[in-house]
Amino acid sequence: AKLKGWHIPFEQPVVRDFVGQLPFKLTAAQRRAAWDILQDFEHAVPMNRLLQGDVGSGKTVVAGLAARQAASHGYQTALMAPTEILASQHAETLNNMLAPFGVRVGLLVGSVKGKARATLYQQIASGEVDVVVGTHALIQSKVEFHKLGFVVIDEQHRFGVDQRQKLLDKSPCLPHLLAMTATPIPRRHPTCTSRRG
């Protein structure tokens, strides 16, 4: 049986505006990777891609562009990172890129407690937050998404298959999945490989 995913149409003006406000030019490799992802979004078969690149090669920018496209169609993005420090860095980077477009980024990690955490749960469930960045806190049963369409897993080898699946299961349709990893072999640019569901 074919897996059913979300159909997220490509919108050139949205992508162009996002790229236009970046304080740097995208590399050819970043453009290629982003284009591959946005094309996969248009298929109702859920994407399953691996984005490889050294630390600092701009993987988060590629993920941010895709999250922007998803948000323009009302879909939420969840980015899961293995540590609070990494999650915080991603949240700050994504917020800087996405805030100009009114895309709201939330950070869900262990140190967010009490009222702030309860408020964030509510904002995720209502769709007030478009991009949720967090640690494995994202897979707790209390976290309910409004419309999760895109899942990004950073340093994906640090998570078990069960943990990844728990995050994907928080959507009635299988979300598009982008796993990110720093390459063990020296490579200067991010590359995107695909495996259809």
C-alpha positions in Angstrom: 0.0 0.0 0.0 1.2 3.5 -0.8 1.8 5.7 2.2 -0.3 8.8 2.2 1.4 12.1 3.0 0.6 15.8 2.9 0.6 17.6 -0.5 2.4 21.0 0.0 2.4 23.0 -3.2 5.4 24.9 -4.4 5.0 28.7 -4.3 7.7 30.6 -6.1 7.0 34.0 -4.5 7.2 32.6 -1.0 10.5 30.9 -1.7 11.9 33.9 -3.5 11.1 36.3 -0.7 12.7 34.0 1.9 15.9 33.6 -0.1 15.9 37.3 -0.9 16.0 38.4 2.8 18.9 36.0 3.8 22.1 38.0 4.6 24.0 35.7 2.3 23.6 33.9 -1.0 22.7 30.3 -1.1 25.3 28.0 -2.5 24.6 25.8 -5.5 24.4 22.8 -3.2 21.9 24.5 -0.8 19.8 25.5 -3.7 19.8 21.9 -5.1 19.0 20.4 -1.8 16.1 22.9 -1.1 14.7 22.3 -4.6 14.7 18.5 -4.2 12.8 18.9 -0.9 10.3 21.4 -2.3 9.6 19.1 -5.2 9.0 16.1 -2.9 6.5 18.3 -0.9 4.3 18.4 -4.0 3.9 14.6 -3.9 1.3 13.0 -1.6 3.8 10.3 -0.9 5.7 11.3 2.2 9.3 12.4 1.6 12.1 10.5 3.3 15.4 12.4 2.7 18.8 12.6 4.3 20.6 15.9 4.2 24.4 15.5 4.7 26.8 18.3 5.3 29.5 19.5 7.7 28.7 21.6 10.7 28.2 25.1 9.4 27.4 24.0 5.9 24.0 25.5 6.1 21.7 22.6 6.6 19.4 24.6 8.9 18.9 27.2 6.1 17.6 24.5 3.8 15.3 23.2 6.5 14.2 26.7 7.3 13.2 27.4 3.6 11.2 24.2 3.6 9.5 25.1 6.9 8.6 28.5 5.4 6.9 26.8 2.5 5.1 24.4 4.8 3.9 27.3 7.0 2.5 29.2 4.1 0.1 26.3 3.6 -0.8 26.0 7.3 1.5 23.1 8.1 3.6 22.9 11.2 7.2 21.8 11.3 8.9 19.9 14.1 12.7 19.9 14.4 14.1 17.4 16.9 17.7 17.8 18.0 19.7 15.6 20.5 20.7 18.3 23.0 19.2 21.4 24.5 22.1 23.5 23.2 21.7 22.3 19.6 17.9 22.8 19.8 18.4 26.3 21.2 20.8 27.2 18.4 18.4 25.9 15.7 15.5 27.8 17.3 17.4 31.1 17.3 18.6 30.6 13.7 15.2 29.6 12.4 13.5 32.5 14.3 15.9 35.0 12.7 15.0 33.6 9.3 11.3 33.1 9.7 10.1 35.9 12.0 10.2 38.5 9.2 7.4 36.5 7.5 5.3 36.1 10.7 6.3 32.4 11.1 6.4 31.7 14.8 9.0 29.5 16.3 8.7 27.7 19.6 11.4 26.0 21.7 10.4 22.9 23.7 13.3 21.6 25.9 13.5 20.2 29.4 14.4 23.6 30.9 11.1 25.1 29.7 8.9 24.4 32.8 5.7 25.3 34.5 3.4 27.9 33.0 5.7 28.6 30.0 5.6 24.9 29.1 1.8 24.6 29.5 1.4 27.7 27.3 3.7 26.3 24.6 1.7 23.0 24.6 -1.4 25.0 24.0 0.1 27.1 21.2 1.4 23.9 19.5 -2.1 22.3 19.7 -3.9 25.4 18.4 -1.4 26.0 15.6 -0.2 29.4 17.0 3.3 28.1 16.7 4.4 27.1 13.2 7.8 25.6 13.9 8.5 23.7 17.0 12.2 23.0 17.8 13.0 20.7 20.7 14.7 17.7 22.1 13.0 14.3 22.6 10.6 16.4 24.7 8.7 16.7 21.4 7.7 13.0 21.5 6.0 13.2 25.0 2.4 12.3 25.0 1.4 15.8 26.1 2.6 17.3 22.9 -0.2 17.5 20.3 0.2 19.2 17.0 -2.4 21.2 15.2 -1.3 20.1 11.7 2.2 18.5 11.5 3.4 18.4 7.9 7.2 18.4 8.1 9.6 16.7 10.5 13.3 17.4 10.6 15.6 15.2 12.7 19.0 16.6 13.4 21.9 14.2 14.0 19.4 11.5 13.3 21.8 8.7 14.3 21.5 9.9 17.9 17.8 8.9 17.9 16.3 5.4 17.9 13.9 4.3 15.2 11.1 4.3 17.9 11.8 7.9 18.8 11.6 9.0 15.2 8.4 7.1 14.7 6.8 8.6 17.8 7.3 12.0 16.3 5.9 11.0 12.9 2.9 9.4 14.6 1.8 12.8 15.9 0.2 13.5 12.5 -2.8 11.7 11.0 -1.0 11.6 7.7 2.7 10.7 7.5 4.7 14.0 7.6 7.5 14.7 5.1 10.8 13.6 6.8 14.2 15.3 6.5 17.0 13.7 8.5 20.1 15.8 8.8 23.6 14.6 9.6 27.1 16.0 9.6 29.1 13.8 7.2 31.8 11.5 8.5 33.7 12.1 5.2 35.1 15.5 4.5 32.7 17.3 2.3 32.2 21.0 2.1 28.6 21.3 0.8 25.3 19.8 1.9 23.9 17.0 -0.3 20.5 15.6 -0.3 19.7 12.0 -0.9 16.2 10.6 -1.3 14.5 7.4 -0.4 10.8 7.2 -1.4 8.6 5.9 1.4 
